[in-house]
Amino acid sequence: MHKEPIIGIDLGTTNSCAAIVEDNGNVKLIPYKGGEYTIPSIFAIDDKGNELIGYEAKRQWQLNPRNTVYGSKRLVGRTFGSDVVDTMKKVVAYNMRPGKKNEVTLDVGKKEFTLQEVSAKILGKIREVASNYLKTPIKRAVVTVPAYFNDRQRQSVKDAGKLIDLEVVRIINEPTAAALAYGVGKGLKEKVVIYDLGGGTFDVSIIEIRDRVFEVKSTGGDVFLGGIDFDNAIIHHVLKDFAAKTGIDLATDPVAMQRIKDLAERTKIDLSARDEVPFNIPFITMTSQGQPLNIEMKFTRKMLEQLTNHLVDRTLQMVARVLVDSGLSTKDVDEVMLVGGQTRMPIVQDRLTKFFGKPPSKGVHPDEAVAIGAALYAHSLQDDTNLRIQLLDVIPMAIGLEKAGGAFHVVFPRNAPIPNAKQLLATTSMDNQTELAMRIFQGDHEMVARNDMLGEFTFSGIQQARAGGVQVEITFDVNVEGILSMRARDPATGREMNTTVRVTQS
């Protein structure tokens, strides 16, 4: 009987791709028509109300920017009031507003969508391409997320799978997946740094590989730093230059912005291979007298480096922090792996070479490593596999409770190994109290207000007694995917209490 395949999916901010381990043990990227291996993570609705995903959505983007959603991974699991959403509102043409639970809701083509629904559409497209290619229905996948995703963001990806009946068997971290692509089956004993600068997110992980054991020592990142920000630096410069010459602000014209955005990305890519490129867009707008105006300028690699130097600096500050967290020095690192399209930029490679005292390795393909690693891990989960991989990962930022006065009581510190469980004894603070409520947060700040709220947990059914007379033993459990669950019991009676987890969108 042919087993049902589990595919590996790299659900990216700008592009997504999938891979599978074939019966002969070879890993293969799943091709899309036209020989491409990646699918743009873009969802749109055209004038006729048709849903478009991937290349079809990208092709009509210039003419239909308001109903074309891109970069949505940056918004997944976020509340509408967060800084991230504020920043995104300034750069995207599609409309965002708060939903019932204060989550981000998008208006696309006269319909409303949650971010889970948009992620589900993209996952559905990848699954359809994979099913057609493999000629078998796909029901299960291992999906990757940035290492720096918090509990709520991870949960959102699982929920997106549920919406289309795709079982997300396991969520694994993107840098860890890339390390698998590099190290599986080579019998290595190495400490590697995975520097993953993708379209929308930056992650860095230090991973010790001991043959088939992949142990993450420390991880860090920024889910709001990626190729999009390098593009935005170019866009901002072009808008400023044009306004200085003509007094016209193009930022309010979505079609002009889309043309600039497209050329900015191409210019950035071209400058990785060349020192100078023209930046010309004819008929970008009209003067009030009806004279057509063009954008005509030149971009040099040096200019681009000056505009984006601060972004590269931010990545290196994170690399330094992660090294300190792991207790290793640059000399202890055997290889530095580059993952994500933005690492093709020469200055990124130069700065890393200086930082580590050796050039980064070319051991993995920057666009494909994550999907390949996810497929290898998917294969290792199948019943009849001969590939057993042990992943020892960590949580990216502390998880804890709100203490009196708004201080953060850490239950699991940053970089705590997972799976992991901790127990706390709590007690009642009022006479005859029958419920105990707790607010759980995740983040690296000492005050809970600066961290992300994961949810409110209520334990009911506590026996009535005077204040402090009842103890409740609370177990916090973080599973292999970095997702938290909790249970409570009364040690006196051994009774498990019912818990309700209300993941708030505050």
Salt bridges, closest charged atoms under 4 A:
GLU4 OE1 - LYS139 NZ 3.75
GLU4 OE2 - ARG140 NE 3.79
ASP23 OD2 - HIS2 ND1 3.98
ASP23 OD1 - LYS3 NZ 3.71
GLU51 OE1 - LYS121 NZ 3.04
GLU56 OE2 - LYS33 NZ 3.35
ASP86 OD1 - LYS89 NZ 3.51
ASP107 OD2 - ARG97 NE 2.82
GLU112 OE1 - ARG97 NH2 2.54
ASP159 OD1 - LYS162 NZ 3.62
GLU174 OE2 - LYS73 NZ 2.76
GLU208 OE2 - ARG210 NH1 3.54
GLU208 OE1 - LYS217 NZ 3.38
GLU215 OE1 - ARG210 NH1 3.08
GLU215 OE2 - LYS217 NZ 3.59
ASP222 OD2 - ARG314 NH2 2.71
ASP229 OD2 - ARG74 NH2 2.54
ASP231 OD1 - LYS268 NZ 2.82
ASP241 OD2 - LYS245 NZ 2.80
ASP275 OD1 - ARG301 NE 3.90
GLU305 OE1 - LYS302 NZ 3.98
ASP313 OD1 - ARG351 NH2 2.51
ASP325 OD2 - ARG321 NE 3.99
ASP325 OD2 - ARG414 NH2 2.82
ASP367 OD2 - ARG344 NH2 2.79
GLU368 OE2 - HIS365 NE2 3.72
GLU402 OE1 - ARG439 NE 2.81
ASP444 OD2 - ARG321 NH2 3.74
ASP444 OD2 - ARG414 NH1 3.77
GLU456 OE1 - ARG502 NH2 3.27
GLU473 OE1 - ARG489 NH1 2.88
ASP477 OD2 - ARG487 NH1 3.74
GLU481 OE1 - LYS158 NZ 2.79
